[in-house]
Every structure is written in structure tokens, then in C-alpha cells.
Amino acid sequence: MLKKILPFFVLLLLWGCGNDDTAFVPKPHAYPKVNYPKREKQHFAEAGCPYEFDYPAYAKMIRNTEFMGKPVPNDCWYDMYFSDFDAKIHLTYYPIPNQEYYDKLLTDVYRMANEHTQKANFIEEIPVKKEGQFIGKLFDISGPAATPLEFYLTDEDKHFIRGSLYLNTQIDPDSLAPIYQFLKDDAVQIINTFVWK
């Protein structure tokens, strides 16, 4: 039986080794080329919203009318959409009616940031402050987290805003690192130019 099958396998091997001059050469690992837009800024100051800031000219501000199927609590919730990267910074604004509500907002921010500890490698909390305007924190979340960057800003009395960066793609921190750093710089620009009206 082996004598009958052996010639068939030899012919199959010889046929597979044909005269094709193109040999397979594996490609080296590389990151996809990203064309970054030119850094220009524009000003955001929407009537009825108690805040303003500068943001990139290549981003588009889109007002949210609902969140998770429910109407948003006010007209000052926005997504800053970056079409070049299919990413957004989700901005949620809350007026502060009393100390108890302020404490709840802070608790929610830390709870949401700490939810990433299951997948994140490290969460760096960076305090931010602008004298006479706000205090807050920027959460730089390393690893395969859904939102690699979050921040909040508040005057501790009347106003509270929270921002979260979402990249609409599979989370692969190594290949997304250059894009994330580019968008992180945009978030820092928002913080640096942010003022309460």
C-alpha cells in the first residue's frame, strides 16, 4: 500500500516546488502610516454653556441630545469628534446645586477611572489647576483601556465638567500610541485654555 501512495506524494511535492521565481519573504513589523493634521485651533463658546476653550480646527463639536438612550440633563454635553482618527472626546457638563451632589460627581469620576484597573497597566493621576478658574485631574490610563484619557475640571462651587477620550477601534496600545499622544496633546490644550464664563 505504501508503495502505491509514495509516488503520489513525491509528485505532489515536486509539483508544489514549481518554477515560481517569487519566493515568500515575510514583511517586517511596522506601524501604519498616519498623516497628522496641521495644528491649528479654534475657539468654542456656545451660548448657554458656562465654559469656553480652544480646540483643534480639525475637530468638530457635536452637541449630544441623548446618552445611552436617555435625554441628556442639559444642552452643554458635547462630543469633540476627530474624523481623521475616528475618535472623540466626550464632554459632560453638570451644574453643582449643593455639596452632596458635588461629592457624588467626584465619586463617579474616580469610580469610572478605577473601572479600568482590570485591564489598564497603570493609571497616572495628574493634578491640574488654573488660579481663580478651576482645579481638576487628568487620568492618563496606560494599557488596553476603553478610555485611555479622562479628566475633570471644577470651580468646586457651581460648575463641573468631565472629559473622556474614546478611540473607535480595537484597543492595541502599541500601535495606537502615536495617535493617542497626538490626541492627548489636544486634550491638554483644552485644559490649558479652559475658562468658566
Phi, psi and omega in degrees: 000318180297323179295329180282325184276328184304314178299325179298315179294322178295316178297321179296318178295316180295322179294322179290339180264026184316189185269026180290119183281348181270118179258147179288127176236119180294143179277145178289156177295138180205159175267149177294147179288132179240127175266108182278138178289160179292137181282100173231154183236161175223166186255137176250119176210089184271134178301134179093346178258133187275023180220161174208158182192169173264144178217165185296142179293338180273003177256158179236131178272124181237120180286135177273136175250340177213156179221121182054042176081002180241150177296144179285154186288344178204175184273010184251026172263126183224153167249128172266104188264130178252094185295330180297334184240001186048055181224164177210153168252114182273119182251124178239124182252139177227128168286149182256107180280331183200172183296322180299318179292321177300316179298322178295318179299316178297316179300317179298319180299312181291324177298314181293320178294320182284344175298340181278354184296338178294325182250333185288148175277326184197142175239117177261124178261116183249112178293141176232149182201139171231114186307128179078359182239300185202163163235165179176192178214147173248127179256110178263108190255112181270142178108186185280063179265153181294322177237102185286351180213131176222154175206161170220151178224138180208151172268003178066010184228306186238333191229147179211129176228143180233141177233142178222131177269128177239127174255117185278066180202170174298139182279109174229090190306325182295311183282337180270353185305314180296321179292317179301316181297320178298314181287329176297319177299324177294319178295321178296323177297320177302311182298315183295331183256002185288135173217148170276138180286000000 
